[in-house]
Amino acid sequence: MKIQTDVNLKPYNSFGISQSAAHFAEVENLEDLKQALSYGEEHFLSVHILGQGSNTLFIQDYPGLLIHMACLGIERFEDSGIVKAACGENWHQFVEYCLKNNLHGIENLALIPGTIGAAPIQNIGAYGVELEQLVLGVEVFNRETATVEVLSREQCEFSYRDSIFKSGAKNKYVVLSLALQLNASPVVHTDYAALKQQLTGVEEPGPRDVFEAVCSIRQTKLPDPSALGNAGSFFKNPLISQDKFSSLSSEYPDIPCFDSGEEGLLKVPAAWFIEKAGWKGRRKGDAGVHEQHALVLVNYGEASGEDILLLAQDISNSVLQSFGIALQPEVNFV
């Protein structure tokens, strides 16, 4: 494990933002991680843990130690439906692995960018499936006690695009691996409207059909970060009260909503608010809102992290003024 200095972070974030890290370490195993964290403590450095940077916006140079988690490995427990993957594994490739090995239940989460390690932190979800439904345990390194622990689903305190790793225990744990309870027998989730429409004409769709349908939808609506810098959905879909929704729907009869899974709250697509406020397809220099999906902010070339942030703030202020809805970012600012 080698500590590098003044490392350009452009290859390490999907926005393609050119900021630098004063200190940088690539970690491939637990011993590397311990050494990197010790280096940070010895030099009184702030520490940031990074996967593929697919949900990160660097808004300035990072003055401390950035640790890039590159631990690999997938372990399957025969006939149990249990599978465990190391934090550095690519999420979509893991979904493909599970599909090929008859482990079912995460096909709806195909093509979500990022790594295994980021998945429980963000509590990823898409097209009617939430990761928390499948989590058996999250193996972590406790920085306070310097020990390895396994947190149960309940201990992770999952909620919509949130977890203990982003709130109550932020910076306490480093995710090492993720264990999921999947299904050895085919199980599909096709209730989500866009997915159901994509599967029109497919009789009794199986896991492969769902996987391909989700990939098709995503590839149609969402830009490839390797071609156009972005972090996918920039804002969370807001959860609003029944009364607030009734008030909005009286003025905007076309406003969509979904069950949030939380009592008394409805989920409304953030993209609807952004598009209604006139932001879809707009640009400010090289920072812009994607033409096909209003929830995706993009870097058209040389936008800085601050450019993207200022655009996001303008959008948030506009939506708040127009609808009384405060959008919350899904992307992490560093």
C-alpha positions in Angstrom: 0.0 0.0 0.0 1.5 3.3 -1.2 0.5 6.8 -0.2 0.5 9.1 -3.2 0.3 12.9 -3.0 -1.4 15.6 -5.2 -3.5 13.0 -7.1 -5.9 14.2 -9.8 -9.4 12.8 -8.9 -10.9 13.1 -12.4 -10.6 9.3 -13.0 -12.2 8.7 -9.6 -15.5 10.4 -10.0 -18.3 9.9 -12.6 -18.8 13.7 -13.0 -15.3 13.9 -14.4 -14.4 16.8 -12.1 -10.7 17.7 -11.9 -10.0 18.2 -8.3 -7.0 16.8 -6.4 -6.4 14.9 -3.2 -3.4 16.0 -1.1 -2.9 12.3 0.0 -4.3 9.2 -1.7 -4.2 5.5 -1.0 -5.6 2.6 -2.9 -6.8 -0.2 -0.5 -7.1 -3.8 -1.6 -7.5 -5.6 1.7 -8.1 -5.0 5.4 -4.4 -4.6 6.3 -4.0 -1.9 3.6 -7.0 -0.1 5.2 -5.5 -0.3 8.6 -2.2 1.1 7.4 -3.9 3.9 5.5 -6.0 4.9 8.5 -2.9 4.9 10.7 -1.1 7.1 8.2 -4.0 9.6 8.4 -4.0 9.6 12.2 -0.2 10.0 12.4 -0.3 13.0 10.1 -3.6 14.5 11.6 -5.4 14.2 8.3 -9.1 14.2 7.6 -10.1 11.0 5.8 -12.6 10.3 3.1 -13.5 6.8 1.9 -14.3 6.5 -1.9 -15.6 3.8 -4.1 -16.1 4.6 -7.8 -17.1 8.2 -7.1 -20.4 7.6 -8.9 -22.4 9.5 -6.2 -19.8 12.1 -5.3 -19.3 15.7 -6.3 -15.9 17.2 -5.5 -16.4 20.9 -5.0 -12.9 21.6 -4.0 -9.5 20.0 -3.6 -9.4 17.5 -0.8 -6.8 18.5 1.8 -6.7 15.2 3.7 -6.3 11.5 2.8 -8.6 10.0 0.3 -8.8 6.2 0.5 -10.0 4.4 -2.6 -11.5 1.1 -1.7 -10.6 -1.6 -4.3 -11.2 -4.8 -2.3 -12.5 -7.6 -4.6 -14.1 -11.0 -4.3 -17.5 -12.7 -4.4 -18.4 -15.7 -2.3 -21.5 -17.8 -2.9 -23.0 -20.1 -0.3 -24.4 -23.0 -2.1 -28.2 -23.6 -2.2 -28.9 -21.0 0.5 -29.4 -18.0 -1.8 -26.8 -16.1 0.3 -24.0 -14.2 -1.6 -21.3 -12.0 -0.2 -19.3 -9.5 -2.2 -16.3 -7.3 -1.3 -16.7 -3.5 -1.2 -14.7 -2.8 -4.4 -16.8 -5.0 -6.7 -18.7 -3.1 -9.4 -22.4 -3.2 -8.5 -23.8 -3.9 -12.0 -21.2 -6.6 -12.6 -22.3 -8.2 -9.4 -25.9 -8.1 -10.5 -24.8 -9.9 -13.7 -22.9 -12.5 -11.7 -26.0 -13.2 -9.6 -28.2 -13.6 -12.6 -25.8 -16.0 -14.3 -25.5 -18.0 -11.0 -29.3 -18.3 -10.5 -29.4 -15.9 -7.6 -32.5 -13.8 -8.0 -34.0 -10.6 -6.6 -31.8 -7.8 -7.6 -32.4 -7.6 -11.4 -34.3 -4.4 -10.9 -31.1 -2.8 -9.6 -29.2 -3.4 -12.8 -27.0 -0.6 -14.2 -27.0 1.4 -10.9 -23.5 2.9 -11.0 -21.0 2.4 -8.2 -19.6 -0.3 -6.0 -20.8 -2.9 -3.5 -19.5 -0.7 -0.7 -21.6 2.3 -1.7 -24.8 0.2 -2.0 -25.8 -0.1 1.7 -24.5 3.4 2.5 -26.9 4.9 0.0 -29.5 2.2 0.4 -29.9 2.0 -3.4 -33.2 1.1 -5.0 -34.9 1.3 -8.3 -38.0 0.0 -10.2 -39.8 -1.3 -7.2 -36.9 -3.0 -5.3 -35.0 -1.5 -2.4 -31.6 -3.0 -1.3 -32.6 -3.0 2.4 -35.2 -5.7 1.6 -32.3 -8.1 0.7 -29.6 -7.2 3.2 -28.5 -10.1 5.4 -25.5 -8.2 6.9 -22.9 -5.5 6.3 -19.3 -6.3 7.3 -17.6 -3.1 8.5 -14.4 -1.9 10.0 -15.1 0.2 13.1 -12.6 3.0 13.1 -13.3 3.8 16.8 -12.5 0.3 18.1 -10.3 -0.9 15.2 -12.3 -4.0 15.0 -14.3 -5.8 12.3 -18.1 -6.1 12.9 -21.1 -7.4 11.1 -24.2 -5.1 11.2 -27.6 -6.6 10.8 -30.3 -5.0 8.5 -31.9 -3.4 11.6 -28.6 -2.0 12.9 -28.0 -0.3 9.5 -31.1 1.8 10.1 -32.1 1.9 6.5 -34.6 4.5 5.2 -35.2 6.1 1.8 -31.7 6.6 0.3 -30.3 6.7 3.7 -28.6 4.6 6.4 -26.6 4.8 9.6 -23.5 5.1 7.4 -24.7 8.5 6.2 -26.2 9.8 9.4 -25.8 8.5 13.0 -22.5 6.7 12.4 -21.0 8.8 9.5 -17.3 8.3 9.4 -17.4 5.6 12.1 -17.6 2.6 9.8 -15.8 1.6 6.6 -17.9 -0.9 4.6 -15.8 -4.1 3.8 -18.4 -6.4 2.3 -22.1 -6.9 1.8 -24.1 -10.2 2.3 -27.5 -10.5 0.6 -30.2 -13.1 1.0 -31.3 -13.7 -2.6 -33.6 -16.4 -4.0 -32.4 -19.6 -5.6 -35.8 -19.9 -7.4 -36.8 -17.2 -9.9 -38.6 -14.3 -8.3 -39.5 -11.2 -10.2 -40.8 -7.7 -9.3 -42.7 -6.1 -12.2 -45.2 -3.8 -10.5 -43.3 -0.6 -11.2 -45.2 1.2 -14.0 -42.3 1.9 -16.4 -41.0 -1.6 -16.0 -44.5 -3.1 -16.6 -44.8 -1.1 -19.7 -41.4 -2.1 -21.0 -42.4 -5.8 -20.4 -45.6 -5.4 -22.4 -46.0 -8.5 -24.6 -43.7 -10.7 -22.5 -45.8 -13.5 -21.0 -44.7 -14.6 -17.5 -41.4 -12.5 -17.5 -38.4 -14.1 -15.8 -35.4 -12.6 -14.1 -33.5 -12.3 -17.4 -36.5 -10.4 -18.9 -36.6 -8.0 -16.0 -32.8 -7.4 -16.1 -32.9 -6.6 -19.8 -35.9 -4.4 -19.5 -34.3 -2.4 -16.7 -31.1 -2.0 -18.7 -33.1 -0.9 -21.7 -35.0 1.8 -19.7 -31.8 3.1 -18.1 -29.8 3.2 -21.3 -32.6 5.1 -23.0 -33.2 7.7 -20.2 -29.8 8.0 -18.4 -26.5 9.2 -20.0 -23.4 7.0 -19.8 -21.0 8.7 -17.3 -18.1 7.6 -19.5 -19.5 9.7 -22.3 -21.1 12.5 -20.3 -20.2 13.2 -16.7 -23.0 12.7 -14.3 -23.9 10.9 -11.0 -27.3 9.6 -12.0 -30.2 11.0 -9.9 -28.9 14.2 -8.3 -31.9 14.7 -5.9 -34.0 12.4 -3.8 -37.6 12.1 -4.7 -39.4 14.1 -2.0 -41.9 12.5 0.4 -44.8 14.8 1.0 -48.0 14.7 3.1 -51.4 13.8 1.8 -52.6 17.3 2.5 -49.6 18.8 0.5 -50.2 16.5 -2.4 -53.9 17.4 -2.4 -53.0 21.0 -2.5 -50.6 20.5 -5.4 -52.9 18.2 -7.4 -55.7 20.8 -7.3 -53.4 23.1 -9.2 -51.5 20.5 -11.2 -53.8 17.5 -11.9 -51.0 15.7 -13.8 -48.7 15.5 -10.7 -47.7 11.8 -10.3 -47.2 10.0 -7.0 -46.2 6.7 -5.6 -46.5 4.8 -2.3 -43.5 5.8 -0.2 -43.8 2.9 2.2 -44.1 5.4 5.0 -47.4 6.0 6.7 -49.1 9.3 5.6 -46.4 10.2 3.0 -46.5 10.0 -0.8 -43.4 10.0 -3.0 -43.4 12.4 -5.9 -40.7 12.3 -8.6 -38.2 15.2 -8.1 -37.9 15.2 -11.9 -41.5 16.3 -12.3 -40.9 19.4 -10.1 -37.7 20.2 -11.9 -39.2 19.9 -15.3 -42.3 21.9 -14.3 -40.0 24.6 -13.1 -38.5 24.8 -16.5 -35.1 23.4 -15.9 -35.0 20.3 -18.1 -32.4 20.7 -20.8 -31.0 24.0 -19.5 -27.3 24.8 -19.2 -25.2 27.2 -17.3 -21.8 27.0 -19.0 -20.7 23.4 -19.0 -23.1 22.5 -16.1 -26.5 21.5 -17.2 -29.7 19.5 -16.7 -29.9 16.5 -19.0 -32.3 16.8 -22.0 -33.9 13.4 -21.4 -34.1 13.2 -17.6 -34.5 16.3 -15.5 -33.2 14.6 -12.4 -29.7 14.2 -13.9 -27.2 17.0 -13.8 -24.4 16.7 -16.2 -20.9 18.0 -16.9 -20.8 18.9 -20.6 -17.0 19.3 -20.6 -15.1 21.5 -18.2 -17.6 22.3 -15.4 -16.2 22.5 -12.0 -17.8 20.9 -8.9 -18.8 24.4 -7.8 -20.5 25.0 -11.2 -22.6 21.9 -10.7 -23.3 22.8 -7.1 -24.5 26.3 -8.0 -26.8 24.9 -10.7 -28.2 22.5 -8.1 -28.8 25.3 -5.7 -30.6 27.4 -8.3 -32.8 24.4 -9.2 -33.6 23.8 -5.5 -34.5 27.4 -4.9 -36.7 27.5 -8.0 -38.6 24.4 -6.9 -39.0 25.7 -3.4 -40.3 29.0 -4.6 -42.7 27.4 -7.2 -44.0 24.5 -5.2 -43.0 24.9 -1.6 -41.0 21.6 -1.9 -37.4 21.5 -0.6 -35.4 19.1 -2.7 -32.7 17.1 -0.9 -29.5 16.1 -2.8 -28.8 12.4 -3.2 -25.2 13.1 -4.3 -22.6 13.6 -1.6 -20.5 16.8 -1.6 -16.8 16.5 -0.8 
